[in-house]
């Protein structure tokens, strides 16, 4: 019976686990939107899961980098603060590890593309 309860608990955690970036400070969102040329009234909840024109893709990528910097997940020089990433995404450590490996190898010199890759592959 205990085994069943433990397994059920882990299943429920997986089902009800929220995206850890849902609790982002609205001031961070607004500042990064403005910094990267987006209208904060149009995107009041940020750019996560928003479709944007292809010509604005690099601005969106840099918006993600801006958000990661404000959340202390990326350093000001564009390098990742991996210890904070693993704390923030502790529910999905395996997926985060794979995403880090993939994204860092594909986007070594572009912090904006690195941030966008991590958003797309964060496992949530």
Biopython code that builds the backbone (N, CA, C, O; Angstrom):
import numpy as np
from Bio.PDB.StructureBuilder import StructureBuilder

atoms = [
    (1, "UNK", "N", (0.821, -1.203, 0.000)),
    (1, "UNK", "CA", (0.000, 0.000, 0.000)),
    (1, "UNK", "C", (0.860, 1.259, 0.000)),
    (1, "UNK", "O", (0.556, 2.217, -0.711)),
    (2, "UNK", "N", (1.932, 1.265, 0.792)),
    (2, "UNK", "CA", (2.812, 2.434, 0.827)),
    (2, "UNK", "C", (3.413, 2.706, -0.543)),
    (2, "UNK", "O", (3.500, 3.854, -0.978)),
    (3, "UNK", "N", (3.825, 1.642, -1.218)),
    (3, "UNK", "CA", (4.424, 1.786, -2.544)),
    (3, "UNK", "C", (3.433, 2.448, -3.479)),
    (3, "UNK", "O", (3.801, 3.339, -4.245)),
    (4, "UNK", "N", (2.180, 2.022, -3.426)),
    (4, "UNK", "CA", (1.142, 2.601, -4.264)),
    (4, "UNK", "C", (0.985, 4.092, -3.986)),
    (4, "UNK", "O", (0.885, 4.889, -4.919)),
    (5, "UNK", "N", (0.963, 4.470, -2.723)),
    (5, "UNK", "CA", (0.805, 5.873, -2.330)),
    (5, "UNK", "C", (1.982, 6.705, -2.832)),
    (5, "UNK", "O", (1.781, 7.815, -3.326)),
    (6, "UNK", "N", (3.194, 6.193, -2.716)),
    (6, "UNK", "CA", (4.383, 6.921, -3.184)),
    (6, "UNK", "C", (4.332, 7.097, -4.688)),
    (6, "UNK", "O", (4.602, 8.185, -5.197)),
    (7, "UNK", "N", (3.986, 6.033, -5.406)),
    (7, "UNK", "CA", (3.891, 6.128, -6.869)),
    (7, "UNK", "C", (2.808, 7.115, -7.264)),
    (7, "UNK", "O", (3.007, 7.928, -8.166)),
    (8, "UNK", "N", (1.673, 7.053, -6.602)),
    (8, "UNK", "CA", (0.589, 7.985, -6.888)),
    (8, "UNK", "C", (1.029, 9.426, -6.631)),
    (8, "UNK", "O", (0.708, 10.317, -7.418)),
    (9, "UNK", "N", (1.748, 9.661, -5.558)),
    (9, "UNK", "CA", (2.228, 11.012, -5.241)),
    (9, "UNK", "C", (3.136, 11.537, -6.340)),
    (9, "UNK", "O", (3.006, 12.690, -6.749)),
    (10, "UNK", "N", (4.057, 10.704, -6.825)),
    (10, "UNK", "CA", (4.950, 11.141, -7.905)),
    (10, "UNK", "C", (4.175, 11.419, -9.188)),
    (10, "UNK", "O", (4.494, 12.363, -9.911)),
    (11, "UNK", "N", (3.176, 10.620, -9.472)),
    (11, "UNK", "CA", (2.357, 10.845, -10.663)),
    (11, "UNK", "C", (1.614, 12.174, -10.560)),
    (11, "UNK", "O", (1.554, 12.932, -11.529)),
    (12, "UNK", "N", (1.052, 12.456, -9.392)),
    (12, "UNK", "CA", (0.332, 13.708, -9.204)),
    (12, "UNK", "C", (1.255, 14.912, -9.323)),
    (12, "UNK", "O", (0.873, 15.939, -9.884)),
    (13, "UNK", "N", (2.461, 14.787, -8.799)),
    (13, "UNK", "CA", (3.428, 15.883, -8.927)),
    (13, "UNK", "C", (3.698, 16.152, -10.396)),
    (13, "UNK", "O", (3.735, 17.309, -10.815)),
    (14, "UNK", "N", (3.888, 15.106, -11.182)),
    (14, "UNK", "CA", (4.145, 15.267, -12.611)),
    (14, "UNK", "C", (2.971, 15.882, -13.339)),
    (14, "UNK", "O", (3.162, 16.705, -14.235)),
    (15, "UNK", "N", (1.746, 15.496, -12.969)),
    (15, "UNK", "CA", (0.559, 16.005, -13.638)),
    (15, "UNK", "C", (0.296, 17.455, -13.261)),
    (15, "UNK", "O", (-0.059, 18.266, -14.117)),
    (16, "UNK", "N", (0.466, 17.783, -11.995)),
    (16, "UNK", "CA", (0.113, 19.117, -11.531)),
    (16, "UNK", "C", (1.299, 20.075, -11.423)),
    (16, "UNK", "O", (1.150, 21.202, -10.950)),
    (17, "UNK", "N", (2.458, 19.634, -11.855)),
    (17, "UNK", "CA", (3.629, 20.508, -11.786)),
    (17, "UNK", "C", (3.411, 21.714, -12.688)),
    (17, "UNK", "O", (3.070, 21.571, -13.863)),
    (18, "UNK", "N", (3.602, 22.850, -12.152)),
    (18, "UNK", "CA", (3.431, 24.074, -12.924)),
    (18, "UNK", "C", (4.745, 24.488, -13.538)),
    (18, "UNK", "O", (5.823, 24.125, -13.068)),
    (19, "UNK", "N", (4.627, 25.249, -14.592)),
    (19, "UNK", "CA", (5.789, 25.829, -15.231)),
    (19, "UNK", "C", (6.411, 26.804, -14.234)),
    (19, "UNK", "O", (5.742, 27.745, -13.808)),
    (20, "UNK", "N", (7.674, 26.602, -13.852)),
    (20, "UNK", "CA", (8.281, 27.468, -12.837)),
    (20, "UNK", "C", (8.454, 28.912, -13.276)),
    (20, "UNK", "O", (8.781, 29.773, -12.459)),
    (21, "UNK", "N", (8.241, 29.183, -14.539)),
    (21, "UNK", "CA", (8.361, 30.579, -14.949)),
    (21, "UNK", "C", (7.001, 31.268, -15.032)),
    (21, "UNK", "O", (6.884, 32.334, -15.638)),
    (22, "UNK", "N", (5.984, 30.677, -14.436)),
    (22, "UNK", "CA", (4.685, 31.340, -14.355)),
    (22, "UNK", "C", (4.648, 32.387, -13.253)),
    (22, "UNK", "O", (3.772, 33.251, -13.251)),
    (23, "UNK", "N", (5.582, 32.321, -12.323)),
    (23, "UNK", "CA", (5.578, 33.232, -11.180)),
    (23, "UNK", "C", (6.518, 34.418, -11.372)),
    (23, "UNK", "O", (7.115, 34.906, -10.412)),
    (24, "UNK", "N", (6.643, 34.872, -12.601)),
    (24, "UNK", "CA", (7.580, 35.942, -12.919)),
    (24, "UNK", "C", (6.997, 37.303, -12.540)),
    (24, "UNK", "O", (5.813, 37.570, -12.744)),
    (25, "UNK", "N", (7.838, 38.135, -11.996)),
    (25, "UNK", "CA", (7.488, 39.498, -11.624)),
    (25, "UNK", "C", (7.002, 40.262, -12.863)),
    (25, "UNK", "O", (7.700, 40.307, -13.876)),
    (26, "UNK", "N", (5.823, 40.853, -12.784)),
    (26, "UNK", "CA", (5.235, 41.599, -13.914)),
    (26, "UNK", "C", (6.097, 42.788, -14.328)),
    (26, "UNK", "O", (6.095, 43.173, -15.497)),
    (27, "UNK", "N", (6.834, 43.373, -13.385)),
    (27, "UNK", "CA", (7.730, 44.483, -13.737)),
    (27, "UNK", "C", (8.874, 43.999, -14.628)),
    (27, "UNK", "O", (9.321, 44.725, -15.516)),
    (28, "UNK", "N", (9.346, 42.774, -14.392)),
    (28, "UNK", "CA", (10.385, 42.187, -15.258)),
    (28, "UNK", "C", (9.841, 42.039, -16.673)),
    (28, "UNK", "O", (10.502, 42.401, -17.646)),
    (29, "UNK", "N", (8.625, 41.501, -16.772)),
    (29, "UNK", "CA", (8.011, 41.290, -18.081)),
    (29, "UNK", "C", (7.899, 42.612, -18.823)),
    (29, "UNK", "O", (8.303, 42.713, -19.982)),
    (30, "UNK", "N", (7.355, 43.620, -18.165)),
    (30, "UNK", "CA", (7.145, 44.915, -18.808)),
    (30, "UNK", "C", (8.471, 45.531, -19.251)),
    (30, "UNK", "O", (8.582, 46.020, -20.375)),
    (31, "UNK", "N", (9.468, 45.510, -18.381)),
    (31, "UNK", "CA", (10.771, 46.102, -18.711)),
    (31, "UNK", "C", (11.409, 45.402, -19.910)),
    (31, "UNK", "O", (11.949, 46.067, -20.794)),
    (32, "UNK", "N", (11.354, 44.086, -19.951)),
    (32, "UNK", "CA", (11.970, 43.346, -21.052)),
    (32, "UNK", "C", (11.183, 43.524, -22.349)),
    (32, "UNK", "O", (11.773, 43.602, -23.426)),
    (33, "UNK", "N", (9.860, 43.589, -22.251)),
    (33, "UNK", "CA", (9.056, 43.850, -23.447)),
    (33, "UNK", "C", (9.437, 45.192, -24.060)),
    (33, "UNK", "O", (9.681, 45.285, -25.262)),
    (34, "UNK", "N", (9.485, 46.223, -23.235)),
    (34, "UNK", "CA", (9.816, 47.571, -23.728)),
    (34, "UNK", "C", (11.236, 47.586, -24.286)),
    (34, "UNK", "O", (11.473, 48.137, -25.362)),
    (35, "UNK", "N", (12.176, 46.989, -23.566)),
    (35, "UNK", "CA", (13.574, 46.977, -23.997)),
    (35, "UNK", "C", (13.753, 46.341, -25.374)),
    (35, "UNK", "O", (14.669, 46.698, -26.115)),
    (36, "UNK", "N", (12.874, 45.398, -25.712)),
    (36, "UNK", "CA", (13.035, 44.678, -26.970)),
    (36, "UNK", "C", (11.951, 44.984, -27.993)),
    (36, "UNK", "O", (11.726, 44.213, -28.925)),
    (37, "UNK", "N", (11.272, 46.132, -27.806)),
    (37, "UNK", "CA", (10.385, 46.666, -28.827)),
    (37, "UNK", "C", (8.991, 46.078, -28.888)),
    (37, "UNK", "O", (8.344, 46.147, -29.933)),
    (38, "UNK", "N", (8.511, 45.502, -27.801)),
    (38, "UNK", "CA", (7.166, 44.945, -27.781)),
    (38, "UNK", "C", (6.259, 45.813, -26.923)),
    (38, "UNK", "O", (6.710, 46.443, -25.966)),
    (39, "UNK", "N", (4.989, 45.841, -27.270)),
    (39, "UNK", "CA", (3.994, 46.630, -26.552)),
    (39, "UNK", "C", (3.534, 45.864, -25.306)),
    (39, "UNK", "O", (2.930, 44.799, -25.430)),
    (40, "UNK", "N", (3.811, 46.390, -24.118)),
    (40, "UNK", "CA", (3.419, 45.686, -22.890)),
    (40, "UNK", "C", (1.909, 45.520, -22.743)),
    (40, "UNK", "O", (1.457, 44.608, -22.050)),
    (41, "UNK", "N", (1.121, 46.385, -23.384)),
    (41, "UNK", "CA", (-0.331, 46.224, -23.301)),
    (41, "UNK", "C", (-0.798, 45.063, -24.183)),
    (41, "UNK", "O", (-1.762, 44.373, -23.851)),
    (42, "UNK", "N", (-0.118, 44.855, -25.294)),
    (42, "UNK", "CA", (-0.478, 43.751, -26.185)),
    (42, "UNK", "C", (-0.055, 42.407, -25.603)),
    (42, "UNK", "O", (-0.731, 41.397, -25.796)),
    (43, "UNK", "N", (1.060, 42.402, -24.894)),
    (43, "UNK", "CA", (1.610, 41.166, -24.332)),
    (43, "UNK", "C", (1.737, 41.294, -22.817)),
    (43, "UNK", "O", (2.833, 41.172, -22.269)),
    (44, "UNK", "N", (0.635, 41.537, -22.154)),
    (44, "UNK", "CA", (0.645, 41.793, -20.712)),
    (44, "UNK", "C", (1.247, 40.639, -19.907)),
    (44, "UNK", "O", (1.787, 40.864, -18.824)),
    (45, "UNK", "N", (1.163, 39.428, -20.413)),
    (45, "UNK", "CA", (1.702, 38.270, -19.708)),
    (45, "UNK", "C", (3.016, 37.799, -20.298)),
    (45, "UNK", "O", (3.448, 36.676, -20.036)),
    (46, "UNK", "N", (3.653, 38.640, -21.088)),
    (46, "UNK", "CA", (4.927, 38.276, -21.697)),
    (46, "UNK", "C", (4.741, 37.568, -23.019)),
    (46, "UNK", "O", (3.639, 37.531, -23.566)),
    (47, "UNK", "N", (5.820, 37.007, -23.531)),
    (47, "UNK", "CA", (5.808, 36.397, -24.857)),
    (47, "UNK", "C", (5.726, 34.875, -24.832)),
    (47, "UNK", "O", (5.680, 34.245, -25.888)),
    (48, "UNK", "N", (5.707, 34.282, -23.659)),
    (48, "UNK", "CA", (5.646, 32.824, -23.575)),
    (48, "UNK", "C", (4.391, 32.335, -24.289)),
    (48, "UNK", "O", (3.284, 32.791, -24.003)),
    (49, "UNK", "N", (4.577, 31.408, -25.215)),
    (49, "UNK", "CA", (3.498, 30.796, -25.995)),
    (49, "UNK", "C", (2.797, 31.759, -26.950)),
    (49, "UNK", "O", (1.721, 31.445, -27.458)),
    (50, "UNK", "N", (3.381, 32.906, -27.198)),
    (50, "UNK", "CA", (2.803, 33.862, -28.141)),
    (50, "UNK", "C", (3.406, 33.662, -29.524)),
    (50, "UNK", "O", (4.601, 33.401, -29.662)),
    (51, "UNK", "N", (2.570, 33.787, -30.538)),
    (51, "UNK", "CA", (3.047, 33.782, -31.923)),
    (51, "UNK", "C", (3.397, 35.216, -32.281)),
    (51, "UNK", "O", (2.598, 36.133, -32.090)),
    (52, "UNK", "N", (4.600, 35.393, -32.802)),
    (52, "UNK", "CA", (5.018, 36.735, -33.217)),
    (52, "UNK", "C", (5.499, 36.657, -34.656)),
    (52, "UNK", "O", (5.869, 35.582, -35.129)),
    (53, "UNK", "N", (5.496, 37.780, -35.352)),
    (53, "UNK", "CA", (5.989, 37.773, -36.740)),
    (53, "UNK", "C", (7.451, 37.326, -36.796)),
    (53, "UNK", "O", (8.243, 37.619, -35.901)),
    (54, "UNK", "N", (7.783, 36.618, -37.861)),
    (54, "UNK", "CA", (9.137, 36.089, -38.017)),
    (54, "UNK", "C", (10.198, 37.181, -37.962)),
    (54, "UNK", "O", (11.299, 36.947, -37.463)),
    (55, "UNK", "N", (9.883, 38.364, -38.465)),
    (55, "UNK", "CA", (10.855, 39.462, -38.471)),
    (55, "UNK", "C", (11.208, 39.934, -37.054)),
    (55, "UNK", "O", (12.216, 40.613, -36.856)),
    (56, "UNK", "N", (10.376, 39.574, -36.076)),
    (56, "UNK", "CA", (10.634, 39.975, -34.686)),
    (56, "UNK", "C", (11.209, 38.836, -33.846)),
    (56, "UNK", "O", (11.297, 38.936, -32.622)),
    (57, "UNK", "N", (11.597, 37.753, -34.519)),
    (57, "UNK", "CA", (12.082, 36.578, -33.801)),
    (57, "UNK", "C", (13.320, 36.873, -32.954)),
    (57, "UNK", "O", (13.396, 36.422, -31.812)),
    (58, "UNK", "N", (14.279, 37.611, -33.480)),
    (58, "UNK", "CA", (15.486, 37.922, -32.704)),
    (58, "UNK", "C", (15.145, 38.787, -31.490)),
    (58, "UNK", "O", (15.731, 38.610, -30.422)),
    (59, "UNK", "N", (14.205, 39.715, -31.644)),
    (59, "UNK", "CA", (13.771, 40.521, -30.495)),
    (59, "UNK", "C", (13.137, 39.626, -29.430)),
    (59, "UNK", "O", (13.357, 39.824, -28.235)),
    (60, "UNK", "N", (12.343, 38.634, -29.871)),
    (60, "UNK", "CA", (11.737, 37.701, -28.922)),
    (60, "UNK", "C", (12.817, 36.904, -28.202)),
    (60, "UNK", "O", (12.750, 36.714, -26.987)),
    (61, "UNK", "N", (13.805, 36.442, -28.946)),
    (61, "UNK", "CA", (14.891, 35.680, -28.345)),
    (61, "UNK", "C", (15.604, 36.518, -27.287)),
    (61, "UNK", "O", (15.922, 36.025, -26.205)),
    (62, "UNK", "N", (15.852, 37.788, -27.605)),
    (62, "UNK", "CA", (16.531, 38.671, -26.648)),
    (62, "UNK", "C", (15.628, 39.029, -25.471)),
    (62, "UNK", "O", (16.119, 39.281, -24.370)),
    (63, "UNK", "N", (14.327, 39.054, -25.690)),
    (63, "UNK", "CA", (13.379, 39.226, -24.589)),
    (63, "UNK", "C", (13.567, 38.076, -23.589)),
    (63, "UNK", "O", (13.612, 38.302, -22.380)),
    (64, "UNK", "N", (13.674, 36.843, -24.101)),
    (64, "UNK", "CA", (13.879, 35.691, -23.218)),
    (64, "UNK", "C", (15.192, 35.819, -22.442)),
    (64, "UNK", "O", (15.243, 35.511, -21.251)),
    (65, "UNK", "N", (16.250, 36.272, -23.116)),
    (65, "UNK", "CA", (17.531, 36.462, -22.428)),
    (65, "UNK", "C", (17.391, 37.528, -21.341)),
    (65, "UNK", "O", (17.921, 37.372, -20.241)),
    (66, "UNK", "N", (16.680, 38.602, -21.650)),
    (66, "UNK", "CA", (16.440, 39.668, -20.675)),
    (66, "UNK", "C", (15.717, 39.114, -19.450)),
    (66, "UNK", "O", (16.095, 39.410, -18.316)),
    (67, "UNK", "N", (14.685, 38.316, -19.678)),
    (67, "UNK", "CA", (13.933, 37.736, -18.568)),
    (67, "UNK", "C", (14.822, 36.809, -17.734)),
    (67, "UNK", "O", (14.770, 36.824, -16.504)),
    (68, "UNK", "N", (15.632, 36.007, -18.417)),
    (68, "UNK", "CA", (16.516, 35.097, -17.684)),
    (68, "UNK", "C", (17.520, 35.874, -16.841)),
    (68, "UNK", "O", (17.856, 35.454, -15.733)),
    (69, "UNK", "N", (17.999, 37.001, -17.355)),
    (69, "UNK", "CA", (18.938, 37.825, -16.579)),
    (69, "UNK", "C", (18.245, 38.414, -15.361)),
    (69, "UNK", "O", (18.813, 38.423, -14.269)),
    (70, "UNK", "N", (17.028, 38.906, -15.535)),
    (70, "UNK", "CA", (16.310, 39.496, -14.409)),
    (70, "UNK", "C", (15.970, 38.451, -13.345)),
    (70, "UNK", "O", (15.861, 38.775, -12.162)),
    (71, "UNK", "N", (15.804, 37.203, -13.770)),
    (71, "UNK", "CA", (15.479, 36.126, -12.846)),
    (71, "UNK", "C", (16.743, 35.446, -12.299)),
    (71, "UNK", "O", (16.661, 34.436, -11.599)),
    (72, "UNK", "N", (17.904, 36.010, -12.627)),
    (72, "UNK", "CA", (19.206, 35.467, -12.203)),
    (72, "UNK", "C", (19.455, 34.043, -12.715)),
    (72, "UNK", "O", (20.122, 33.246, -12.055)),
    (73, "UNK", "N", (18.916, 33.737, -13.889)),
    (73, "UNK", "CA", (19.159, 32.449, -14.531)),
    (73, "UNK", "C", (20.254, 32.574, -15.578)),
    (73, "UNK", "O", (20.823, 31.579, -16.025)),
    (74, "UNK", "N", (20.539, 33.819, -15.962)),
    (74, "UNK", "CA", (21.602, 34.120, -16.913)),
    (74, "UNK", "C", (22.369, 35.314, -16.355)),
    (74, "UNK", "O", (21.775, 36.256, -15.831)),
    (75, "UNK", "N", (23.676, 35.264, -16.471)),
    (75, "UNK", "CA", (24.516, 36.361, -15.999)),
    (75, "UNK", "C", (24.481, 37.503, -17.010)),
    (75, "UNK", "O", (24.075, 37.304, -18.155)),
    (76, "UNK", "N", (24.901, 38.687, -16.599)),
    (76, "UNK", "CA", (24.861, 39.845, -17.492)),
    (76, "UNK", "C", (25.726, 39.673, -18.732)),
    (76, "UNK", "O", (25.479, 40.315, -19.753)),
    (77, "UNK", "N", (26.736, 38.813, -18.656)),
    (77, "UNK", "CA", (27.590, 38.568, -19.823)),
    (77, "UNK", "C", (27.003, 37.528, -20.782)),
    (77, "UNK", "O", (27.627, 37.199, -21.791)),
    (78, "UNK", "N", (25.806, 37.008, -20.474)),
    (78, "UNK", "CA", (25.145, 36.051, -21.353)),
    (78, "UNK", "C", (25.437, 34.596, -21.039)),
    (78, "UNK", "O", (24.899, 33.700, -21.689)),
    (79, "UNK", "N", (26.279, 34.352, -20.052)),
    (79, "UNK", "CA", (26.518, 32.971, -19.645)),
    (79, "UNK", "C", (25.397, 32.537, -18.702)),
    (79, "UNK", "O", (24.768, 33.363, -18.039)),
    (80, "UNK", "N", (25.165, 31.255, -18.655)),
    (80, "UNK", "CA", (24.081, 30.727, -17.822)),
    (80, "UNK", "C", (24.506, 30.584, -16.374)),
    (80, "UNK", "O", (25.650, 30.243, -16.073)),
    (81, "UNK", "N", (23.571, 30.847, -15.493)),
    (81, "UNK", "CA", (23.761, 30.576, -14.071)),
    (81, "UNK", "C", (23.107, 29.210, -13.829)),
    (81, "UNK", "O", (21.956, 29.120, -13.402)),
    (82, "UNK", "N", (23.869, 28.161, -14.110)),
    (82, "UNK", "CA", (23.304, 26.816, -14.108)),
    (82, "UNK", "C", (22.802, 26.384, -12.739)),
    (82, "UNK", "O", (21.811, 25.659, -12.653)),
    (83, "UNK", "N", (23.453, 26.805, -11.683)),
    (83, "UNK", "CA", (22.971, 26.395, -10.357)),
    (83, "UNK", "C", (21.574, 26.965, -10.108)),
    (83, "UNK", "O", (20.717, 26.268, -9.566)),
    (84, "UNK", "N", (21.334, 28.205, -10.490)),
    (84, "UNK", "CA", (19.998, 28.791, -10.320)),
    (84, "UNK", "C", (18.980, 28.138, -11.249)),
    (84, "UNK", "O", (17.820, 27.962, -10.876)),
    (85, "UNK", "N", (19.411, 27.778, -12.458)),
    (85, "UNK", "CA", (18.509, 27.081, -13.379)),
    (85, "UNK", "C", (18.037, 25.761, -12.774)),
    (85, "UNK", "O", (16.851, 25.438, -12.827)),
    (86, "UNK", "N", (18.969, 25.002, -12.201)),
    (86, "UNK", "CA", (18.596, 23.714, -11.626)),
    (86, "UNK", "C", (17.709, 23.884, -10.396)),
    (86, "UNK", "O", (16.865, 23.031, -10.121)),
    (87, "UNK", "N", (17.890, 24.970, -9.659)),
    (87, "UNK", "CA", (17.009, 25.235, -8.518)),
    (87, "UNK", "C", (15.608, 25.583, -9.018)),
    (87, "UNK", "O", (14.614, 25.057, -8.517)),
    (88, "UNK", "N", (15.539, 26.462, -9.998)),
    (88, "UNK", "CA", (14.245, 26.925, -10.528)),
    (88, "UNK", "C", (13.462, 25.796, -11.192)),
    (88, "UNK", "O", (12.241, 25.717, -11.062)),
    (89, "UNK", "N", (14.174, 24.926, -11.902)),
    (89, "UNK", "CA", (13.525, 23.847, -12.643)),
    (89, "UNK", "C", (13.763, 22.490, -11.983)),
    (89, "UNK", "O", (13.976, 21.493, -12.673)),
    (90, "UNK", "N", (13.729, 22.449, -10.676)),
    (90, "UNK", "CA", (14.078, 21.238, -9.932)),
    (90, "UNK", "C", (13.159, 20.060, -10.233)),
    (90, "UNK", "O", (13.566, 18.913, -10.049)),
    (91, "UNK", "N", (11.948, 20.303, -10.684)),
    (91, "UNK", "CA", (11.027, 19.217, -11.000)),
    (91, "UNK", "C", (11.451, 18.494, -12.278)),
    (91, "UNK", "O", (11.166, 17.308, -12.442)),
    (92, "UNK", "N", (12.129, 19.199, -13.181)),
    (92, "UNK", "CA", (12.475, 18.652, -14.491)),
    (92, "UNK", "C", (13.982, 18.631, -14.719)),
    (92, "UNK", "O", (14.454, 19.057, -15.773)),
    (93, "UNK", "N", (14.726, 18.147, -13.760)),
    (93, "UNK", "CA", (16.187, 18.197, -13.827)),
    (93, "UNK", "C", (16.740, 17.444, -15.036)),
    (93, "UNK", "O", (17.649, 17.937, -15.704)),
    (94, "UNK", "N", (16.209, 16.271, -15.324)),
    (94, "UNK", "CA", (16.710, 15.491, -16.458)),
    (94, "UNK", "C", (16.493, 16.223, -17.777)),
    (94, "UNK", "O", (17.398, 16.311, -18.607)),
    (95, "UNK", "N", (15.287, 16.745, -17.960)),
    (95, "UNK", "CA", (14.986, 17.472, -19.210)),
    (95, "UNK", "C", (15.813, 18.746, -19.304)),
    (95, "UNK", "O", (16.281, 19.112, -20.382)),
    (96, "UNK", "N", (15.990, 19.412, -18.181)),
    (96, "UNK", "CA", (16.804, 20.625, -18.190)),
    (96, "UNK", "C", (18.238, 20.296, -18.563)),
    (96, "UNK", "O", (18.847, 21.012, -19.358)),
    (97, "UNK", "N", (18.787, 19.230, -18.006)),
    (97, "UNK", "CA", (20.157, 18.835, -18.338)),
    (97, "UNK", "C", (20.326, 18.587, -19.823)),
    (97, "UNK", "O", (21.309, 19.023, -20.423)),
    (98, "UNK", "N", (19.366, 17.884, -20.421)),
    (98, "UNK", "CA", (19.414, 17.620, -21.872)),
    (98, "UNK", "C", (19.292, 18.918, -22.656)),
    (98, "UNK", "O", (20.008, 19.129, -23.634)),
    (99, "UNK", "N", (18.382, 19.789, -22.223)),
    (99, "UNK", "CA", (18.203, 21.076, -22.910)),
    (99, "UNK", "C", (19.475, 21.912, -22.827)),
    (99, "UNK", "O", (19.874, 22.533, -23.812)),
    (100, "UNK", "N", (20.111, 21.934, -21.666)),
    (100, "UNK", "CA", (21.359, 22.689, -21.509)),
    (100, "UNK", "C", (22.432, 22.180, -22.462)),
    (100, "UNK", "O", (23.107, 22.967, -23.126)),
    (101, "UNK", "N", (22.585, 20.866, -22.524)),
    (101, "UNK", "CA", (23.584, 20.286, -23.422)),
    (101, "UNK", "C", (23.301, 20.672, -24.871)),
    (101, "UNK", "O", (24.195, 21.119, -25.589)),
    (102, "UNK", "N", (22.066, 20.497, -25.289)),
    (102, "UNK", "CA", (21.680, 20.805, -26.670)),
    (102, "UNK", "C", (21.839, 22.285, -26.977)),
    (102, "UNK", "O", (22.460, 22.655, -27.974)),
    (103, "UNK", "N", (21.284, 23.123, -26.128)),
    (103, "UNK", "CA", (21.258, 24.564, -26.403)),
    (103, "UNK", "C", (22.647, 25.192, -26.335)),
    (103, "UNK", "O", (22.980, 26.054, -27.148)),
    (104, "UNK", "N", (23.452, 24.766, -25.372)),
    (104, "UNK", "CA", (24.802, 25.335, -25.274)),
    (104, "UNK", "C", (25.651, 24.940, -26.477)),
    (104, "UNK", "O", (26.455, 25.742, -26.951)),
    (105, "UNK", "N", (25.488, 23.724, -26.974)),
    (105, "UNK", "CA", (26.299, 23.304, -28.125)),
    (105, "UNK", "C", (25.851, 23.991, -29.410)),
    (105, "UNK", "O", (26.667, 24.203, -30.307)),
    (106, "UNK", "N", (24.575, 24.341, -29.516)),
    (106, "UNK", "CA", (24.052, 24.965, -30.728)),
    (106, "UNK", "C", (24.178, 26.485, -30.724)),
    (106, "UNK", "O", (24.173, 27.099, -31.791)),
    (107, "UNK", "N", (24.288, 27.098, -29.570)),
    (107, "UNK", "CA", (24.201, 28.563, -29.472)),
    (107, "UNK", "C", (25.296, 29.137, -28.591)),
    (107, "UNK", "O", (25.021, 29.960, -27.718)),
    (108, "UNK", "N", (26.516, 28.718, -28.808)),
    (108, "UNK", "CA", (27.632, 29.105, -27.937)),
    (108, "UNK", "C", (27.822, 30.614, -27.809)),
    (108, "UNK", "O", (28.097, 31.114, -26.718)),
    (109, "UNK", "N", (27.678, 31.334, -28.907)),
    (109, "UNK", "CA", (28.044, 32.752, -28.904)),
    (109, "UNK", "C", (26.852, 33.698, -28.987)),
    (109, "UNK", "O", (27.040, 34.894, -29.208)),
    (110, "UNK", "N", (25.643, 33.198, -28.818)),
    (110, "UNK", "CA", (24.457, 34.046, -28.942)),
    (110, "UNK", "C", (23.550, 33.802, -27.740)),
    (110, "UNK", "O", (22.795, 32.831, -27.707)),
    (111, "UNK", "N", (23.632, 34.690, -26.760)),
    (111, "UNK", "CA", (22.860, 34.497, -25.530)),
    (111, "UNK", "C", (21.355, 34.578, -25.785)),
    (111, "UNK", "O", (20.572, 33.958, -25.065)),
    (112, "UNK", "N", (20.949, 35.334, -26.797)),
    (112, "UNK", "CA", (19.524, 35.442, -27.107)),
    (112, "UNK", "C", (18.988, 34.119, -27.650)),
    (112, "UNK", "O", (17.935, 33.648, -27.222)),
    (113, "UNK", "N", (19.711, 33.529, -28.584)),
    (113, "UNK", "CA", (19.286, 32.234, -29.129)),
    (113, "UNK", "C", (19.384, 31.134, -28.069)),
    (113, "UNK", "O", (18.560, 30.220, -28.043)),
    (114, "UNK", "N", (20.371, 31.222, -27.217)),
    (114, "UNK", "CA", (20.511, 30.265, -26.115)),
    (114, "UNK", "C", (19.278, 30.321, -25.208)),
    (114, "UNK", "O", (18.723, 29.284, -24.843)),
    (115, "UNK", "N", (18.859, 31.524, -24.851)),
    (115, "UNK", "CA", (17.686, 31.688, -23.990)),
    (115, "UNK", "C", (16.428, 31.156, -24.673)),
    (115, "UNK", "O", (15.607, 30.498, -24.034)),
    (116, "UNK", "N", (16.275, 31.433, -25.948)),
    (116, "UNK", "CA", (15.118, 30.960, -26.695)),
    (116, "UNK", "C", (15.116, 29.440, -26.782)),
    (116, "UNK", "O", (14.067, 28.814, -26.631)),
    (117, "UNK", "N", (16.251, 28.853, -27.019)),
    (117, "UNK", "CA", (16.370, 27.398, -27.075)),
    (117, "UNK", "C", (15.974, 26.779, -25.741)),
    (117, "UNK", "O", (15.259, 25.778, -25.707)),
    (118, "UNK", "N", (16.429, 27.361, -24.657)),
    (118, "UNK", "CA", (16.075, 26.835, -23.332)),
    (118, "UNK", "C", (14.573, 26.967, -23.062)),
    (118, "UNK", "O", (13.966, 26.076, -22.467)),
    (119, "UNK", "N", (13.983, 28.067, -23.497)),
    (119, "UNK", "CA", (12.524, 28.235, -23.340)),
    (119, "UNK", "C", (11.780, 27.135, -24.083)),
    (119, "UNK", "O", (10.814, 26.564, -23.576)),
    (120, "UNK", "N", (12.247, 26.847, -25.295)),
    (120, "UNK", "CA", (11.572, 25.856, -26.129)),
    (120, "UNK", "C", (11.771, 24.428, -25.618)),
    (120, "UNK", "O", (10.937, 23.558, -25.870)),
    (121, "UNK", "N", (12.853, 24.187, -24.914)),
    (121, "UNK", "CA", (13.216, 22.811, -24.521)),
    (121, "UNK", "C", (13.254, 22.598, -23.016)),
    (121, "UNK", "O", (13.867, 21.634, -22.557)),
    (122, "UNK", "N", (12.631, 23.450, -22.245)),
    (122, "UNK", "CA", (12.742, 23.376, -20.788)),
    (122, "UNK", "C", (11.997, 22.211, -20.167)),
    (122, "UNK", "O", (12.147, 21.947, -18.974)),
    (123, "UNK", "N", (11.201, 21.512, -20.954)),
    (123, "UNK", "CA", (10.566, 20.293, -20.469)),
    (123, "UNK", "C", (9.319, 20.495, -19.650)),
    (123, "UNK", "O", (8.969, 19.646, -18.830)),
    (124, "UNK", "N", (8.649, 21.595, -19.856)),
    (124, "UNK", "CA", (7.406, 21.859, -19.100)),
    (124, "UNK", "C", (6.259, 21.859, -20.065)),
    (124, "UNK", "O", (5.113, 22.059, -19.662)),
]
sb = StructureBuilder()
sb.init_structure("model")
sb.init_model(0)
sb.init_chain("A")
sb.init_seg("    ")
for serial, (resi, resn, name, xyz) in enumerate(atoms, 1):
    if name == "N":
        sb.init_residue(resn, " ", resi, " ")
    sb.init_atom(name, np.array(xyz, "f"), 0.0, 1.0, " ", f" {name:<3s}", serial, name[0])
structure = sb.get_structure()
